Amino acid sequence: MYDNYLRFITNLNYVIYARLSKEEQGKSKEEQSRSIKNQIKVCQNYLEEEKRTYPNCHYKEIAILKDDGISGTTFNRENFNKLITLIEQKQVNMVLTKDLSRLGRDHIQTDDYLEKWFPEHNVRFISIMENIDTFADSLSNEIAPIINWSNENFARQTSKKIKKTFFQYRLEGKWTGGEIPLGYKKDPLNKYHFIIDEKGKEIVERIFKLALNKYSPEKISNILNKECVPLPTRIKRNKRKLNNNSWSAHTIKSILQNQMYLGYMVQGKTTRLNHKSSKIIYLPQDKWIIVPNKHEAIIDINTFNNVNLLLNTNKNKTINSPDYLLKGLLKCSKCKNNISLQTYKKRKIRYTICNKYRKYGHKENGCTAHRFNYDKIENIVINNLKEECLYSFDQNKLKEIMQNKEKDKTRIKQIKDNIQKEKKELFKIKEQIKEIYNDKLEGIIDKEIYQSIKKSKDNDLSYIKIKITRYKKELKEIMMKNNNIDYEKVIYDYLNKPSKLLILNLIEKIYINEDGIIDIYYKGKK
């Protein structure tokens, strides 16, 4: 036998290489024939036959390498890379595969290995099913490029079918893979569905609660790191790639913006150019596939929306950057850019300033300063807000709230009185049980009468305890509903000291004119 340099060769150090893609695992008999075990067996049988054909050649097995569950459209495979390393180290001069598609399904790269790389490294490549042997001059070698093209076309069509199937699954709200959000885990009874993971749920709820209390993602991550709250496994796995095992603002923000916590199944955020490309393309949100009510929600819609309102107004906020009531709402009426605050060291007054003016000044691309006393503007907005609220406030709704509050107060008193009454009855029956016990000891009543009376009294005790439990449960529910809220005070505070969240929910934007006049645009008002 002669090698590529026409030298007689007797020593063949070989590697058997097998590969099975994820899509091919365990389907029909045809797919089963492609199994790793079957591929290796075919190669070994071929070698036994060749040893009889070339009795003077010495065959040495260097390794059996296999890549299981990896597509042939990529050559970035762990054991294929080991094969290449062995060849470069001149430990291997013969490679066997069951068929060409096991080597790869990218016809350009596969052709390059067959016609250039293997010959240049003086390696004999054998594909058994197609009768290809690069140390032999045969017709099969000539048609190898056509076979490679056919293999790649198969991969292309398979990729299209899988994409189509996954697209349909996503439209139905079925989970098609990827990372499961913190707070959920895969349903053992339905691989397409999520169920609640209690430990993760507690962390998610706490993150949203902190955000609702106006903690920035940076502050929240610092709190979790300081308290040594453990990172979930999936986040930790990604962090290891960056040599970072701590919570980050980016991780917190991605949790706060994840609609999965509303019970939605959100998929199709990314795609690839084609079956050969590994480049990830991030799709705009209107291209995502979002299906509601597919699993139990962890966060309610109001909390989610309010948190993201706060996030949007503080998207450029760092830990030390100042916060203020109208942040993110102030706009320049002339250039439509944002207006921020400027504080001078020698003055305690905060002034507004157009961001475009701050960057360009009075230049051609610039604007005017729009420098006004911020606190005066804030007072104007609050007073206008009070007028709007008082004008449009639903007086009937207020009356209903106050009436319900009075009803709850009356019911709470009734429940407390009933609990005290039942506790007195409980004490009374316990004393009666002691008395009949003493009567039994003194021989006034016999054992049978004692047991009969005691059984009746025990039943009375059980019934009273059940009633007390029910009263306490009802009381707790009413207290939770009211949460000790003084409705008059809440309404007063809303009108006189509006929270930032209330401002964001009511006001869309505030334009400041060059003359200091402000225009307030309320949400839902023309």
Secondary structure as the mmCIF struct_conf table of DSSP 4:
data_model
#
loop_
_struct_conf.conf_type_id
_struct_conf.id
_struct_conf.beg_label_comp_id
_struct_conf.beg_label_asym_id
_struct_conf.beg_label_seq_id
_struct_conf.end_label_comp_id
_struct_conf.end_label_asym_id
_struct_conf.end_label_seq_id
STRN STRN1 TYR A 2 TYR A 2
TURN_TY1_P TURN_TY1_P1 ASN A 4 TYR A 5
BEND BEND1 LEU A 6 LEU A 6
STRN STRN2 PHE A 8 PHE A 8
STRN STRN3 ASN A 11 LEU A 20
HELX_RH_3T_P HELX_RH_3T_P1 LYS A 22 GLU A 24
TURN_TY1_P TURN_TY1_P2 GLN A 25 GLY A 26
BEND BEND2 SER A 28 SER A 28
HELX_RH_AL_P HELX_RH_AL_P1 LYS A 29 GLN A 32
TURN_TY1_P TURN_TY1_P3 SER A 33 ARG A 34
BEND BEND3 SER A 35 SER A 35
HELX_RH_AL_P HELX_RH_AL_P2 ILE A 36 THR A 53
TURN_TY1_P TURN_TY1_P4 PRO A 55 ASN A 56
STRN STRN4 HIS A 58 ASP A 68
BEND BEND4 GLY A 69 GLY A 69
TURN_TY1_P TURN_TY1_P5 GLY A 72 THR A 73
HELX_RH_AL_P HELX_RH_AL_P3 GLU A 78 GLU A 88
TURN_TY1_P TURN_TY1_P6 GLN A 89 LYS A 90
STRN STRN5 MET A 94 THR A 97
BEND BEND5 LYS A 98 ASP A 99
HELX_RH_AL_P HELX_RH_AL_P4 LEU A 100 LEU A 103
BEND BEND6 ARG A 105 ARG A 105
HELX_RH_AL_P HELX_RH_AL_P5 HIS A 107 ASP A 112
HELX_RH_PI_P HELX_RH_PI_P1 TYR A 113 TRP A 117
HELX_RH_AL_P HELX_RH_AL_P6 PHE A 118 GLU A 120
TURN_TY1_P TURN_TY1_P7 HIS A 121 ASN A 122
STRN STRN6 ARG A 124 SER A 127
TURN_TY1_P TURN_TY1_P8 ILE A 128 ASN A 131
STRN STRN7 ILE A 132 ASP A 133
TURN_TY1_P TURN_TY1_P9 THR A 134 PHE A 135
BEND BEND7 ALA A 136 ALA A 136
HELX_RH_AL_P HELX_RH_AL_P7 LEU A 139 GLU A 142
TURN_TY1_P TURN_TY1_P10 ILE A 143 ILE A 143
HELX_RH_AL_P HELX_RH_AL_P8 ALA A 144 LEU A 171
TURN_TY1_P TURN_TY1_P11 GLU A 172 GLY A 173
BEND BEND8 GLY A 177 GLY A 178
HELX_LH_PP_P HELX_LH_PP_P1 GLU A 179 PRO A 181
TURN_TY1_P TURN_TY1_P12 LEU A 182 GLY A 183
STRN STRN8 TYR A 184 ASP A 187
TURN_TY1_P TURN_TY1_P13 PRO A 188 LEU A 189
STRN STRN9 ASN A 190 ILE A 196
HELX_RH_AL_P HELX_RH_AL_P9 GLU A 198 LEU A 212
TURN_TY1_P TURN_TY1_P14 ASN A 213 LYS A 214
HELX_RH_AL_P HELX_RH_AL_P10 PRO A 217 LYS A 226
TURN_TY1_P TURN_TY1_P15 GLU A 227 CYS A 228
HELX_LH_PP_P HELX_LH_PP_P2 VAL A 229 PRO A 232
HELX_RH_AL_P HELX_RH_AL_P11 THR A 233 LYS A 241
TURN_TY1_P TURN_TY1_P16 LEU A 242 ASN A 243
BEND BEND9 SER A 246 SER A 246
HELX_RH_AL_P HELX_RH_AL_P12 ALA A 249 LEU A 256
TURN_TY1_P TURN_TY1_P17 GLN A 257 GLN A 257
HELX_RH_3T_P HELX_RH_3T_P2 GLN A 259 LEU A 262
TURN_TY1_P TURN_TY1_P18 GLY A 263 GLY A 263
STRN STRN10 MET A 265 GLN A 267
STRN STRN11 THR A 270 ARG A 272
BEND BEND10 LEU A 273 ASN A 274
TURN_TY1_P TURN_TY1_P19 HIS A 275 LYS A 276
STRN STRN12 ILE A 280 TYR A 282
HELX_LH_PP_P HELX_LH_PP_P3 LEU A 283 PRO A 284
HELX_RH_3T_P HELX_RH_3T_P3 GLN A 285 LYS A 287
BEND BEND11 TRP A 288 TRP A 288
STRN STRN13 ILE A 289 VAL A 291
BEND BEND12 PRO A 292 HIS A 295
BEND BEND13 ILE A 298 ILE A 299
HELX_RH_AL_P HELX_RH_AL_P13 ILE A 301 THR A 313
TURN_TY1_P TURN_TY1_P20 ASN A 314 ASN A 316
TURN_TY1_P TURN_TY1_P21 ILE A 319 ASN A 320
BEND BEND14 SER A 321 SER A 321
TURN_TY1_P TURN_TY1_P22 LEU A 325 LEU A 329
STRN STRN14 LEU A 330 CYS A 332
TURN_TY1_P TURN_TY1_P23 SER A 333 CYS A 335
STRN STRN15 ASN A 338 ASN A 338
STRN STRN16 ILE A 339 THR A 343
TURN_TY1_P TURN_TY1_P24 LYS A 345 LYS A 346
STRN STRN17 ARG A 350 CYS A 354
HELX_RH_AL_P HELX_RH_AL_P14 ASN A 355 TYR A 360
TURN_TY1_P TURN_TY1_P25 GLY A 361 HIS A 362
BEND BEND15 LYS A 363 LYS A 363
TURN_TY1_P TURN_TY1_P26 GLU A 364 ASN A 365
STRN STRN18 ASN A 373 ASN A 373
HELX_RH_AL_P HELX_RH_AL_P15 TYR A 374 SER A 392
HELX_RH_AL_P HELX_RH_AL_P16 GLN A 395 LEU A 441
TURN_TY1_P TURN_TY1_P27 GLU A 442 GLY A 443
BEND BEND16 ILE A 444 ILE A 445
HELX_RH_AL_P HELX_RH_AL_P17 LYS A 447 ASN A 482
TURN_TY1_P TURN_TY1_P28 ASN A 483 ASN A 484
HELX_RH_AL_P HELX_RH_AL_P18 TYR A 487 ASN A 496
BEND BEND17 LYS A 497 LYS A 497
HELX_RH_AL_P HELX_RH_AL_P19 LYS A 500 LEU A 506
STRN STRN19 ILE A 507 ILE A 512
TURN_TY1_P TURN_TY1_P29 GLU A 514 ASP A 515
BEND BEND18 GLY A 516 GLY A 516
STRN STRN20 ILE A 518 TYR A 522
TURN_TY1_P TURN_TY1_P30 LYS A 523 GLY A 524
#
